[in-house]
Amino acid sequence: MLTAFTTSTAVVALAEMGDKTQLLAMVLATRFKKPVPIVLGILAATLVNHGLSALVGEKAAAILDGTWFRYAVAASFVAIGLWTLVPDKLDEASEKAARFGAFLTTLVAFFLVEMGDKTQVATIALGARFHDVVAVAAGTTLGMMIANVPAVLFGNALQKRVRLGGVRVLAALLFLMMGRGLPAQPAGLVRAPALGG
């Protein structure tokens, strides 16, 4: 469980740097100037989105368990690693003026922008790999918060100080390493051992 949690946290925190949801956090912080409801909106949207994503990954792994599925999950980690190298741009739809206040706007915008995003796809793959919905969802949510709370609080100053290209390369390497090691492992390798014998 600890491995699933820490790996999920690290992978998503790195993958989220420069991601469109991080850019959205900066836009919302500039627009509303209310960090607490924005942070709470990010947290709520991520818990729901990543909880469902981890569940989809875990259920898919349980149903499709086999060597070919491990190769498919490994390939998805490699694809996400390559995708991480491509900088994101914020869609115009997510930049439109909000009418519903900081929390609700953030909740809806983050949930929608995260659909099909690399961190959501990574959460599905992590759920499939670790078979632990709670640890994966908690870890990926923490990773999102690690990346996005500073973006809400410090925005432009943070963007000028962090070299996103280097962070993207580091995230890509982490995804590639996870994909490379997966096919050789049995599908249930990372399941927690049963207690009491």
C-alpha positions as CSV (number, residue, x, y, z in Angstrom):
1,M,0.0,0.0,0.0
2,L,2.8,2.4,0.9
3,T,4.6,1.7,-2.5
4,A,1.3,2.4,-4.4
5,F,0.8,5.6,-2.4
6,T,4.3,7.0,-2.7
7,T,4.7,6.0,-6.4
8,S,1.3,7.5,-7.3
9,T,2.2,10.7,-5.5
10,A,5.6,11.1,-7.1
11,V,4.4,10.2,-10.6
12,V,1.4,12.6,-10.6
13,A,3.2,15.5,-8.9
14,L,5.9,15.4,-11.6
15,A,3.5,14.8,-14.5
16,E,1.3,17.7,-13.3
17,M,4.1,20.3,-13.6
18,G,3.2,22.5,-16.6
19,D,0.0,20.4,-17.2
20,K,-3.1,22.2,-18.4
21,T,-4.8,21.7,-15.0
22,Q,-1.8,23.5,-13.3
23,L,-2.2,26.3,-15.9
24,L,-6.0,26.3,-15.0
25,A,-5.1,26.7,-11.3
26,M,-3.0,29.8,-12.1
27,V,-5.8,31.3,-14.3
28,L,-8.4,30.7,-11.6
29,A,-6.2,32.1,-8.8
30,T,-5.6,35.3,-10.9
31,R,-9.3,35.6,-11.7
32,F,-10.8,35.0,-8.3
33,K,-8.0,35.9,-5.9
34,K,-9.6,33.4,-3.4
35,P,-7.1,30.6,-2.8
36,V,-9.0,28.6,-0.2
37,P,-12.1,27.8,-2.3
38,I,-9.9,27.2,-5.4
39,V,-7.8,24.7,-3.5
40,L,-10.9,23.0,-2.0
41,G,-12.4,22.8,-5.5
42,I,-9.2,21.2,-6.9
43,L,-9.2,18.7,-4.0
44,A,-12.9,17.7,-4.5
45,A,-12.6,17.4,-8.3
46,T,-9.4,15.3,-8.0
47,L,-10.8,13.0,-5.4
48,V,-13.8,12.1,-7.5
49,N,-12.0,12.0,-10.8
50,H,-9.0,10.0,-9.6
51,G,-11.0,7.7,-7.3
52,L,-13.1,6.7,-10.3
53,S,-10.0,6.4,-12.5
54,A,-8.1,4.2,-10.0
55,L,-11.2,2.0,-9.7
56,V,-11.5,1.6,-13.5
57,G,-7.8,0.6,-13.6
58,E,-8.1,-1.9,-10.7
59,K,-11.3,-3.5,-12.1
60,A,-9.7,-3.8,-15.6
61,A,-6.7,-5.5,-14.1
62,A,-8.9,-7.9,-12.2
63,I,-10.9,-8.8,-15.3
64,L,-8.1,-8.8,-17.8
65,D,-5.3,-10.3,-15.7
66,G,-2.7,-11.9,-17.9
67,T,0.6,-11.4,-19.6
68,W,-0.8,-9.4,-22.6
69,F,-2.6,-7.0,-20.1
70,R,0.7,-6.4,-18.3
71,Y,2.3,-5.5,-21.6
72,A,-0.6,-3.1,-22.4
73,V,-0.2,-1.4,-19.0
74,A,3.5,-1.2,-19.6
75,A,2.9,0.3,-23.0
76,S,0.5,2.9,-21.4
77,F,3.3,4.0,-19.0
78,V,5.7,4.4,-21.9
79,A,3.1,6.4,-23.9
80,I,2.3,8.6,-20.9
81,G,6.1,9.2,-20.5
82,L,6.4,10.4,-24.0
83,W,3.2,12.4,-23.7
84,T,4.6,14.1,-20.6
85,L,7.4,15.6,-22.8
86,V,4.8,17.6,-24.8
87,P,3.9,20.9,-23.1
88,D,0.2,21.5,-22.5
89,K,-1.9,24.5,-23.5
90,L,-5.0,25.6,-21.7
91,D,-8.1,25.2,-23.8
92,E,-10.1,28.4,-24.5
93,A,-13.2,26.8,-23.1
94,S,-11.6,26.4,-19.7
95,E,-10.6,30.1,-19.7
96,K,-14.1,31.5,-20.1
97,A,-15.5,33.8,-17.4
98,A,-17.0,32.0,-14.5
99,R,-20.5,32.7,-13.1
100,F,-20.7,30.3,-10.2
101,G,-18.1,31.4,-7.8
102,A,-14.5,30.2,-7.1
103,F,-15.3,26.7,-5.6
104,L,-18.0,25.5,-8.0
105,T,-16.1,26.9,-11.0
106,T,-12.9,25.2,-9.9
107,L,-14.7,21.9,-9.1
108,V,-16.4,21.7,-12.5
109,A,-13.5,23.1,-14.6
110,F,-10.9,20.8,-12.9
111,F,-13.1,17.7,-13.3
112,L,-13.8,18.4,-17.0
113,V,-10.2,19.4,-17.9
114,E,-8.8,16.3,-16.1
115,M,-11.0,14.0,-18.3
116,G,-8.6,12.3,-20.7
117,D,-5.6,14.2,-19.3
118,K,-2.3,12.4,-18.8
119,T,-2.7,12.4,-15.0
120,Q,-6.1,10.7,-15.3
121,V,-4.7,8.1,-17.7
122,A,-1.7,7.6,-15.4
123,T,-4.1,7.1,-12.5
124,I,-5.9,4.3,-14.5
125,A,-2.6,2.7,-15.2
126,L,-1.5,3.0,-11.6
127,G,-4.8,1.4,-10.4
128,A,-4.2,-1.5,-12.9
129,R,-0.6,-1.9,-11.7
130,F,-1.1,-1.7,-7.9
131,H,-4.6,-3.1,-7.5
132,D,-5.2,-0.6,-4.6
133,V,-7.9,2.0,-5.4
134,V,-7.5,3.9,-2.1
135,A,-3.7,4.1,-2.1
136,V,-3.6,5.1,-5.7
137,A,-6.4,7.7,-5.5
138,A,-4.9,9.1,-2.3
139,G,-1.4,9.3,-3.8
140,T,-2.5,10.8,-7.1
141,T,-4.7,13.3,-5.3
142,L,-1.8,14.3,-3.1
143,G,0.4,14.6,-6.2
144,M,-2.1,16.9,-7.8
145,M,-2.2,19.0,-4.6
146,I,1.6,19.2,-4.4
147,A,1.7,20.6,-7.9
148,N,-1.4,22.8,-7.9
149,V,-1.5,24.4,-4.4
150,P,1.7,26.3,-5.0
151,A,0.4,27.3,-8.5
152,V,-2.7,28.8,-6.8
153,L,-0.7,30.5,-4.1
154,F,2.4,31.7,-6.0
155,G,1.3,31.4,-9.7
156,N,3.5,33.4,-12.0
157,A,6.5,33.6,-9.6
158,L,6.6,29.8,-9.4
159,Q,6.4,29.4,-13.2
160,K,9.4,31.7,-13.6
161,R,11.5,29.8,-11.1
162,V,10.8,26.1,-12.0
163,R,12.4,24.7,-15.2
164,L,9.4,22.8,-16.6
165,G,11.5,21.1,-19.3
166,G,13.6,19.4,-16.7
167,V,10.6,18.3,-14.7
168,R,8.9,16.9,-17.8
169,V,12.0,14.9,-18.6
170,L,12.2,13.5,-15.0
171,A,8.5,12.6,-15.1
172,A,8.9,10.9,-18.5
173,L,11.9,8.9,-17.2
174,L,9.9,7.8,-14.2
175,F,7.0,6.6,-16.5
176,L,9.4,4.8,-18.8
177,M,11.1,3.0,-15.9
178,M,7.7,1.9,-14.6
179,G,6.7,0.7,-18.0
180,R,9.9,-1.2,-18.6
181,G,9.8,-3.2,-15.4
182,L,6.1,-4.1,-15.5
183,P,5.8,-7.0,-18.1
184,A,8.2,-9.2,-16.3
185,Q,6.3,-9.0,-13.0
186,P,3.3,-11.2,-12.1
187,A,0.1,-9.2,-12.3
188,G,-0.6,-9.4,-8.5
189,L,3.0,-8.7,-7.4
190,V,2.2,-5.5,-5.6
191,R,-0.9,-6.7,-3.7
192,A,-0.6,-6.4,0.1
193,P,-0.1,-9.8,1.8
194,A,-3.0,-11.2,3.7
195,L,-2.9,-10.7,7.5
196,G,-3.0,-13.6,9.9
197,G,-1.4,-16.2,7.7
